[in-house]
Amino acid sequence: MPLTSESDWAAHDGIWDGNETVWHAWEPECDACGRAESSLKEQLLSCSGCLVAKYCNKQCQKQDWNRGHKTQCHLYEANRKLSSVFAKSLGPGTVNDPKFNLADKLAEWYAPRSLVPGISN
């Protein structure tokens, strides 16, 4: 459940006390120089090809590209595109269908057999 009000946040105040290393493991950082996003004045830039790699500036992006990101980038990009094609290929009645409602499907599945035409108890 998202924390939406000030009282929600207050209830969780101090949750990271003593666990800073856990927090820093999740903090985004530049893939080239390792600077944490919190130490920058702006958000990290995403690689426009793969959208996975993050950089604090164009210099870091160029440096990482020359160190081998160009190979990884194409793989990440291909994976992203294939995943998108696969998700779009899912047909009606799947989780990709905007009309899909899990509660309705469960209600249909567990409906008493006597209510299903052609089936008796």
Residue pairs with C-beta under 8 A, 6 or more apart in sequence:
3 9
3 12
16 22
16 23
24 36
27 36
27 37
27 38
28 36
28 37
28 44
28 54
29 35
29 36
29 37
29 44
29 54
30 44
30 54
30 55
30 56
30 60
31 53
31 54
31 55
31 60
31 64
31 69
32 55
32 56
32 60
32 61
32 63
32 64
32 67
33 56
33 60
33 63
35 56
37 43
37 44
37 54
40 56
44 54
44 55
44 56
45 54
45 55
45 56
45 57
45 58
45 61
46 52
46 53
46 54
47 53
47 54
47 55
47 61
47 69
47 73
49 73
49 74
49 76
49 77
50 72
50 73
50 74
50 75
50 76
50 77
50 80
51 76
51 80
52 73
52 76
53 61
53 64
53 69
53 72
53 73
53 76
55 61
55 64
65 73
87 96
88 96
90 96
90 97
91 97
92 99
92 100
93 100
93 105
94 100
112 121
113 119
113 120
113 121
114 120
114 121
